[in-house]
Amino acid sequence: MRGRFIDAWKYTWVELWEPLEQMADASEDIYTALFVELEKALRVRLKTAPDEDKKAHSTFFEISTDPAKARTFIKELNSQELAGDPVLATFFKNAYDVFNEYSEDLCNEFGRI
């Protein structure tokens, strides 16, 4: 693969997440686990926001416990909100582990795509 992960982010919904979501083993709950991992790759973190920013921390909790909101967050995330290629590469590695916990078929398809 050539290029940067961050430049390819805009294509991940159609080319990665949507096909995985169509699989029989896909569970809506997987989005909350993926969100928790993706939040670590954000330029401005929600979970570890300063104490005075209780709204960001509240937003993290709300999204991390609601599969529909987590799905929407992932779908609508703009690459400018990501901290860069190294953390995005770590996210994809951790996403593989998330899929592995849910289903071997999902994990294999994620690795194939």
C-alpha positions in Angstrom: 0.0 0.0 0.0 1.2 3.4 -0.8 0.2 6.7 0.7 -1.0 7.6 4.1 -3.7 6.0 6.2 -5.1 9.4 7.1 -5.6 10.2 3.4 -7.4 7.0 2.8 -9.7 7.4 5.8 -12.5 9.0 3.7 -12.8 5.8 1.7 -13.0 3.4 4.7 -16.7 3.7 5.2 -17.6 2.4 1.8 -14.7 0.1 1.3 -14.2 -1.3 4.7 -16.9 -0.7 7.3 -20.0 -1.1 5.1 -18.9 -4.5 3.7 -18.1 -5.8 7.1 -21.4 -4.6 8.5 -23.2 -6.7 5.8 -21.7 -10.0 7.1 -24.0 -12.3 9.1 -21.6 -12.3 12.0 -21.7 -8.5 12.3 -23.1 -7.2 15.5 -24.2 -3.6 16.0 -22.3 -3.7 19.3 -19.0 -3.9 17.5 -19.2 -0.2 16.7 -18.9 0.7 20.4 -15.7 -1.3 20.7 -14.4 0.2 17.5 -15.2 3.7 18.8 -13.3 3.2 22.0 -10.2 2.3 19.9 -10.8 5.1 17.4 -11.1 7.7 20.1 -7.5 7.0 20.9 -6.5 8.2 17.4 -8.4 11.6 17.7 -6.5 14.8 17.6 -8.6 16.0 20.5 -9.4 13.1 22.8 -12.8 12.8 24.4 -12.1 10.3 27.1 -9.0 12.0 28.5 -10.2 15.6 28.1 -9.1 17.9 30.9 -11.3 17.9 34.0 -12.8 21.2 33.1 -14.1 19.7 29.8 -16.8 17.4 31.3 -18.9 17.7 28.1 -16.2 15.9 26.1 -15.9 13.1 28.7 -19.7 12.9 28.8 -19.8 12.7 25.0 -17.3 9.8 25.1 -19.4 7.9 27.6 -22.6 8.5 25.6 -21.1 7.3 22.3 -19.2 4.4 23.8 -22.4 2.9 25.2 -24.7 3.5 22.2 -24.0 1.4 19.1 -26.0 3.7 16.8 -24.1 6.8 17.9 -20.8 5.0 17.6 -21.6 3.9 14.1 -22.6 7.5 13.2 -19.4 8.8 14.7 -17.2 6.5 12.7 -19.1 7.1 9.5 -19.0 10.9 9.8 -15.4 11.3 11.2 -13.3 13.6 9.1 -9.7 12.8 8.6 -8.7 16.2 10.0 -9.9 15.1 13.4 -7.4 12.3 13.5 -4.0 12.7 15.1 -2.0 11.2 12.3 -0.8 8.0 10.6 1.0 6.4 13.6 -2.1 6.5 15.8 -4.4 5.5 12.9 -2.1 2.5 12.2 -2.5 1.5 15.8 -6.2 1.9 15.5 -6.4 -0.5 12.6 -4.2 -3.0 14.5 -6.6 -2.7 17.5 -9.6 -3.0 15.2 -8.3 -6.3 14.0 -8.2 -7.4 17.6 -11.8 -6.2 18.1 -13.0 -8.1 15.1 -11.1 -11.2 16.4 -13.1 -11.0 19.7 -16.4 -11.0 17.8 -15.9 -13.5 15.0 -13.2 -15.3 13.2 -15.0 -14.7 9.9 -15.2 -10.9 10.5 -11.5 -10.9 11.5 -10.6 -12.8 8.3 -12.6 -10.4 6.1 -11.2 -7.4 7.9 -7.7 -8.7 7.1 -8.6 -9.4 3.5 -10.0 -6.0 2.8 
